[in-house]
Amino acid sequence: MELTWREEDGTRLASTVWRAGGGLRMISSAMLGGGIGPSGWVLNAQVAGTYARTDPVAHLAELAASHGLDGPGVGMLTAAPVARTVRRDDEGVRVSATVGLRVPTWAASPAGTPDPELAPIALDGAGTQDAPPGPRPGTINVVVAVPAALSDAALVNAVVTVTEAKTQALLEAGYPCTGTASDAVCVAALADGEEEPFGGPRSTWGSRMARAVHAAVHAGALGYTAHLHALGIPAAAPPRCGAAAGSGPVQ
């Protein structure tokens, strides 16, 4: 995975590029290249916290072209610092994750709850994104590579497994939340070969995905907390799960 830099609107921004080549099938919730299909690359591009473009798919296509990426691929955006991408492996499964928790949230929130995830981040006079005490960047993007072929059902199950492992990691890192409102995931598997029918957390490849994702997101969450503490910024916290879901308090 390659780390690149660019200047955009006076801000220095990082991206990671995985030039995977052919022979892969990916499932993704990303804006560019989402769904299930053959893909040859993954781009995770950082944007400024003040990002206001209304054509993110076109923007991702422009960024992909600037990196020489063509053909089908997956493109993600995040305001979290991509230079702090965390990588973890587990028995052949490779994971990279960018972890930003500007607005940690529960998946089930009361109807009509405002979406502060879309609020811009405050910049300092130099245009950097680390200016306290303004809002912090968010989004957790997770990319998983599995050296095996997975059926369509197993790919869908893999996304569930990745999400469950992400949430477990956040809870164990001290963030009572399921993630942020803009998280994205991409799971890449071999396009050819005998397909594994399962991707759940107790399956062969699902368990490896879960452990690797858990390790990456947990490390990323702890790193994010340490970064905030260094800046003198308290970490944000979502409402109690009971308050969000309308049930009793969490024990």
N, C-alpha and C positions, 0 to 999 in steps of 0.2 A: 504494500500500500504506500503510495507516494504522497508526501505532504507538499503542497504548493502554496504560493502567496500571490495576492493581487492587490492593487489599489482601486478602491471604489468609493466615490463620493468623499474623498479625502481620508478614508480609513483603510488601514492595512488589514486584510482579511485572509484567513487560511481556508484551504480545502484539502480533502483527502480524495485520492483517485485510485481505484482498484481496476487495473486493466486485466480483467479475468480471462479475456480471450473467448474462444468458442467452446462448445461442449457443455454449457451450463443452462439450467432452467432456474428461474427465480420467481419467488412470490414476494410481493411488496405492497405496502400501503402508501408508497411515495407518490407525489404528484406527477412526476415524470417516470414513465415506465411501470406504473403500478399494475397490479393484477398478477396473472401467472403467464409466463412465456419465456422464450429464449432471450438471454441477455449476455452481453459481453463486457460490461463495465458497470461500476457503481461510483457515483460522485456524491460526496457529502460536502456542501458548500456553506461556509459561514457568511452571514449577512449582518449588516449593522442593526442594532436594536431599534433604530428609527426607520427600519425598512418599511416602505410604503408603496412598492410597486404592486399593481393590480394584475400583472401578467407573470406570475411566478413560473409557470410552465415554460413560457417563452424565454424567460431569464435563464432558467436551468439549461435550456437548449443552447443558448448563447454561450454559457459557461462551458458546457460540454464541448462545443465546437472549438472554443479557445484552447482547450486541452487536447485537441486532436481526436476526440472521441466521436465515433460514428457508428451507425447501426443501432440496434436495440440496446438499451441500457436503462439504469435506474438513477434518478437524480433526487437528492434531498436537500432541503435548506434548514439552517438552524442559526439562531443568534448566540448559541453557546460557543465558547472558544474551541474551535476544531483542533487547534494546536495541542490541546490537552486530551486528544483521543486516547482512550484506554484500550489495550489489546490483551486478550486472554485466549488460551488454547486448552482443549481437553480431549485427549485421545483422537486427534485428527480434526476435530471441530475448531475452527478459528472464528473469533468474535472481535469486532471493534465497536466501541460505543462512545458517543459524545453525550455527556450528562450535564444538563442545565436545569435548575429547579427554581426558576424565577417565580413561578406560580404553581407549586405542587397542588394537586387536586384529586378528589375522589371521582371515579368514573360516574357514579350515580349521585348527581347533585339535584337540588330542588329545581323545578321548572322555572324559567325566567332568571336564573342566576347569571349575573353579568360575566363576561369573559375577559378578565384582566390579562390573560395570556397575550392579547393583541395590543396591549399598551406599549408605547415605545420606551426604550431604555434611555436614561439620562446620560448625556455626554459631558465630559469636562472641557475646558477651554482648548485642549490639544486635540479633541475629537476622539479620544480613546473611550473604550466601553467599560472601563473599570472605575468610573467616577462615583464614589459614594456621595450621598446616601440614596441615589435614585434606584429605580427598579433594576433587577438583574436579568440577564438573558436566560431563556428557558429552552425547553425541548430535549427529549432523549431520543436520539437516533441510534438504532442498533442494526449492525450488518453481521450476518452469520453465514459461514461457508461450511458446507457438509460434503465430505468426499464420498458420497454415495448417492444413488438415484432414489428419489422419493416419489411415491404416487401423489396425485392431486390431493387426495384426502390427507395423506401424511404431511404434505406441505401446509395445508390449512391447519392441521393439528400442531405443526411446528410453530406457527405464528402464535397459537394459544400458549404453547409451552414457553416460548420466549417471553411473552407478556407476563405469564405467571412468575417466571424466574426474576424478571425485572421488578415486579411489585414486591416479591419476597426480599430482594436486595435492598430496595428503598426502605421498607419497614425496618429491616435489621440495621440500616445505616442511620435510623432515627428520623426518617421522614414518613409520617403517617399519611400515606397517599397511595394511589395506584399509578401515578405518573403525572404528566402534564397533558393539557388538552391538545397539544400539537405533536405528540410522539409519533415516530414512524419506525417501521421495521422492514428489513429485507432479508430473506433466507435464500441462499443459493445452493443448489444441489446439482449433481451430474445429470446430464440429459439422457445418457445412455446407460444401459446395464439393468440388471434385475431390480425392480423397484421395491423398496421397503414399504410395507403397507401402513406402518405406524410412525407417529411423530410425537406421541405423548411423553410425559416426563419419566415414565418407567420403561419406555422402549429403549433399544440399544442406542440409537442416535439421538433420540429425544432427551435422554438423561444426560448425554454429553453436552448437548446444546444448553440444557438448563444450567448445568454447572458452570460452563464457560460464560454464559450471559450473566448469571448471578455474580460471578467473580468480577467481571468487567464493570457492571453497573454499580456494584457495591463499592469498588475502588473509586469509580468516577464520582459517586455521591459523597464519599468521604473527602475526596480531593476538592469537590465543589465547596463543601462546608469549610475546609481549611482555607480555601481561597477567600471566601467571604470574611472569615475571622481575621485574616491578614489585612483586609481592607477596612475592618471595623464595621462590617455590615452584618446585622443579625439575619440568620436564615429565615425565609418565609415559611409559614406553616398553614396548611389547609384547615378547615373546620373539622371537628371530630366526625368520625364516620357516621355516628348516630345522628348528628345534626344534619349531615348531608343526605343521608338515606332515609331519614324520617323514622329510624328505629331507636331502640334504647341505646344507652352508652356502651362503648366498647369496654369489655373487661380486661 
